[in-house]
Amino acid sequence: MNYILFDDQRVREELLPLTFTRPVADIRFGISTMREKWERILGKKTSTLTEKYLSKKFPLIKKKEGNILINSSICPNEALLKQIHSLKPDQALVGKVKVIAMNLSLDNIENMEISDSSEISLEAQTVCINNIWDLFSKLDTTIVNDFEIITKGRKSQPISDTNRIIGNHKIFIEEGAKVEFAYLNATNGPIYLGKDSEILEGAVVKGPFALGENSSVRPLARIYGATSIGPHCKAGGEISNSLIFGYSNKVHDGFMGNSIIGEWCNLGAGTNTSNLKNTYDNVRIWNYAQETFVDTGLQFCGLIMGDHSKTSINTMLNTGTVVGVSSNLFGSGFPRQFVQSFMWGGFNGLRKYNFKKAMEVAAKVYARRGLEFDEVDKKIMHDINMMTI
């Protein structure tokens, strides 16, 4: 079988600005990305059916027959996989509101064409992404599920007796990870430390919590679950129920709650995000597809930030702020609650960020991690910039 993870178009639009720079398959949800979840259970690599401007970085691999297309907004499990593998050629597995998977020949892949008579109904129970705020509101479930799968049948590295540990849930420490003189509270959920990660002295961590490979939690940090920090990140200050994708930093003091931070972001010292309105009303956030603010149905919702965006020292962000790709916020006062991609400024006004300068900065931050910001990455950023003009 040839496995292809496809973007559910409605979900992709709901996940903007995070899906400006990646397919839905590469959204981090829990400890791992959706692609990592599927490749782990399938035991095979996947390719991607996504937007044309992303396809060079995330290519589609097609075969004449036996192409299994899977909706990448849905978390896998054994029962679901069994139903997918039961699909016959030109048959689709459908849920109440979305196509789950299809078995298609080469000619039908890109249009995903299938007759209604070839549909079978979903029986398996699934966890899926429907809205962008699901990425933090369902974090407890997805961290626990990922933890059980990743650690099954494996033994954790020993935990140093310098740490103070409470709670009955498991703590798993991968090879090379370090934690000394920290407070680890596994009362409400497990704690996972990825390879070569580190929790430094005096940090207080409450599960469910996951720390990605080569990431670190700074001294005296206070982190409450459910929180997941991706690979190559630095986290400090106070963080509650938040998701950081990877290669991003929130090193210093300042509060961040019920928030989602993309890759290559940096929150300056003292940056604070509000996650609760003074009126205790539901939080409304910007929806790209509807081009208006929509009700999340949640009392708690903080910051949603696209890749490569940054804040300066002491930046203040209102409840339910959405920031696009590669924007820079600074100055006193609260900037508006929706900031488009490639903007520069804050409360006193926003102007277009010089694209050439933005690319120079992106190249520098990649280089700091030993990576190359290549022409493919630059072209994707160019296309996103053109969408906002």
Helices and strands as residue ranges (DSSP letters): E 2-6, H 9-14, G 18-20, G 24-26, E 28-29, E 32-33, H 34-42, E 47-49, G 52-54, E 67-71, H 78-85, E 91-94, E 99-104, G 106-108, G 116-118, E 119-121, H 134-137, H 139-151, E 164-166, E 171-173, E 178-179, E 183-185, E 191-193, E 198-199, E 204-206, E 209-211, E 216-217, E 222-224, E 227-229, E 234-235, E 238-240, E 243-246, E 249-250, E 255-257, E 260-263, E 266-267, E 272-273, E 284-287, E 292-295, E 303-305, E 310-311, E 316-317, E 321-323, E 328-329, E 338-339, E 343-346, E 349-352, H 355-368, H 375-387
